[in-house]
Amino acid sequence: MMEQAMTDIANCDILIAEVSHKGIGIGIEVGYAKAKNKPVIYLRQKNSDHSTTVSGISDFQIIYRDDTDLQMQLTEILNKIVAIDKSIATKQRLE
């Protein structure tokens, strides 16, 4: 199972780590994504336990109240990531 997770992470553009419920291996997956230079978005419901390891290593943090709040915050962050990627691509073309 972990081997498939590592393959999926290696092939992804962004890792979204939902940590509202404890899960075995989330910290390992986040660390692997960071080692692969993948942006990591940390998600948790406002009243859930806090994961200092995952929040500390993530690039973006979303602490949400409900599904609507999550959608709004996630859309904003994804738009930022897309804008950063476009800026990098433009810079690389100019070089």
Residue pairs with C-beta under 8 A, 6 or more apart in sequence:
2 25
2 28
5 25
5 29
6 29
6 32
9 15
9 29
9 32
9 33
9 36
9 38
10 36
12 33
12 38
13 38
13 39
14 38
14 39
14 40
14 41
14 78
14 81
15 29
15 30
15 33
15 38
15 39
15 40
15 41
16 40
16 41
16 43
16 74
17 26
17 29
17 30
17 40
17 41
17 42
17 43
17 54
17 58
18 43
18 44
19 26
19 42
19 43
19 44
19 48
19 51
19 54
19 55
20 43
20 44
20 45
20 48
21 48
22 49
26 51
26 54
27 51
27 53
27 54
30 40
30 53
30 54
30 57
30 58
31 57
33 40
34 40
34 57
39 59
39 60
39 81
40 54
40 57
40 58
40 59
40 60
41 58
41 59
41 60
41 61
41 62
41 74
41 77
42 51
42 54
42 55
42 58
42 60
42 61
42 62
43 62
43 64
43 70
43 74
44 50
44 51
44 55
44 62
44 63
44 64
45 63
45 64
45 65
46 63
46 64
46 65
55 61
60 77
60 80
60 81
62 70
62 73
62 74
62 77
64 70
64 73
